Amino acid sequence: MLSLLLIVPDAAVGYPVPQQRHLFERPLSRDVRCVLAVDPPPWKPDRPASVYIRLENRTDAALELKIVPELYLRNFEGTYYSLADIVQNKALEPIAKGEVEDIVPVSVHLDKNSSATFRVDAARTKWDKEISAMRWPSLSLATLPQGPYWLRVEFFDPAGTLVKSNEVRVMLEKADSEKR
C-alpha cells in the first residue's frame, strides 16, 4: 500500500482570513463636514501659516460641538500633530486636574444646515511627532523639518464619529532671514 503524505503550511489551508486594516478607526461623520484650505502656499517660520477650516452642519438641527481639533502634517518621514483652538486661533493648552493634565474641548455652535469658517495660524500652535502622543505638543512650527507635507484636520462629532477634512499640500521653507 502506497501512502502519500502531503505537508501544507497552515496559511495555505482553507480560505484566507480577511485582514481588518482599521480595527480601531471610527466611522466617518455624516452630520459634520470639514473643508480645509491654506494660505499662502509656502509656509515660513517668520510669517503666518494660515489654515482655513470650514465646518458644515449637514443636519436639520442645530449642533453644539465640543471638539478637540487636531492638525496633522504628514511627510515621508512621519506625521506631526497639533491641538488647535480654532475659535481663539491658538494652541490648546493642557490644564491640571489634580495630578492629571487634560484638554478642555472647544465649543462651536452651528445652526441647522449652516457653516462656519475659522482661521488658525499653524505657526501659533504647538507641534510634536504623532508617535509622541504620550506628551503634549510643545514644538514650534519652525522646528519641523523643511519640505513638502500634507495637512489635514480631525476631530470627533457629538455622536462619536470621526470628522476628517480633505488633505492640502503645504511646503515648509526657511525664513527669509535664513536664506541669506
N, C-alpha and C positions, 0 to 999 in steps of 0.2 A: 504494500500500500504506500502510495506516494503522498507525503504531506507537504503542503505549501504554507510557509509562514510569511505573512505579509506584515511588514512593520511600517506603520504610517505615523508621522508625527501628529500629536494632538491637534495642532492648528488646522490640519487638513481634514479631520474627521467631522462630518456633519456640516451644517450651514454656518457661515461666519456670523459672529455676533456683531450687530451694528455698534459702532462707537458713538457714544454721546459726547459730541465735541464741546458743547457749552452746558455742562451739567448744572452749574450754579447760576447761569445767566437768567435774568428775569425777562418776561415778555415785554415787548415794546408798548408804550402808551398809545392808546387811540384817542385819548382826551386832550393831550397837550402835544403840540408840535414845536420844535425848537429849530430856528433857522439862524445860521451863523454867517457873518461877513467880517472882513478885516480891512483896515486902512491905516497906514499906507502899506503897500506890498512888502518892501524891505523893512524889518524892524531893527532899530539901532538902540543901544543902551542909553544914549543921551537924548532920545526922542520918545514921545508917547507911542505905545504899541496898542492901537485901538482895536477892540473886539466888540462887534455889534451883535447882540443876542436878542432875537425877536421870539417871544413866546406867544403862541396862538392857542386860544381856548377853542377846541373843536366841538364843544358840547352846547346844549341849550340851557345851561345853568351856569351861574357864576361859580368861579373856583377860587378857593382860598388855598394858596400853595405855601407850604413851609418846606423850603428846599435848601440843600447844600450843593450849590453848583460847583462842579469840578471841571476845570480846564485841563485838557490833555494835549501835550506837544509830543508827537511821535516822530522819531527819525530812525535810521537804520541801526543805530546803536542802542536804542531803548526808548522809554517813554518817561516824560516828566509830567507832574501834575501840580495843580494849584487850586486851593479852595478860595472861591471869589464871592464877595458880597456884591452882587450885580446891581443892587439898588443904590448902595453908597459908594461904588467904584473904589473898592479897597480889598485887601486880603481879609479872609475870615480868620479871626484870631481865636485860639482856644481860651476857654475860661476855666478856672479851677472850680471843681465841685468836690470839696473835701480833698482827698488825695488823688482824685481822677480829674483829668482835663477833658473838656468836651467842647463841641462847636454848637453855637446857637444858630438854628436854621434862619434863613432869610424869608421874610414874609412878602408874598406877592399876591395881589388881588387881580383877577381877570374877570371882566364881565362876560356874560354869555356871548359866544361867537365873536369874541374880540381878540385883539392882540396888543402887546406892549413891547417896546424896544428899549433895551438897556445898553449903555456903553461902559465897557470896563477897559481900563488901561492895564494890559498884562505886565507892564513894567512896574506897576504899583502893587502887584500881588507877590506872593512868595511861592517859590518853586522847589521841587525836590524830585529825585528819581521815584518812579512809581513803586519800585521794589522796596523802597524805604518807608512804606506806609505805616510802619510802627512808630514813626515820629512825625511831627507836624512839619510841613514845608517851611523852610527858613532861608532859602537862597534867593538872590535877586535874579531877574531875567538875564542880566549881563554876565552872570557866571555860567550860564549854559553854553555848551559848545556851539560854535557858529556853524551855519549851514542850513539846508532845507529841512522843514518839518511839516507835518500835517497836524492841524489844530482841530479839536472837537470839544463839545461841552456835553456833560452828562449829569443827570440828577434823577431822583425818583419822584413820581407824582403822588397825590394823596392815596391812590389805590395801591401803591407799592410797585407800579410798573415803571420800567426804565424809559426816561425821556433822553433821547440821544440825537444830537444835531448832525447836520452834514459835516463833512471834513473840508477844511480850507487849507491850501498850501501857503505857508509863510516862510520867509527867509530871515534868519538871524545873521546880522552883519556886525562888523566892528563899528565903534563910534567914529564919527568924523574926525575927532581929535586924535584917534589912534592910528589913522591911515597915513599920517604924515611921515 
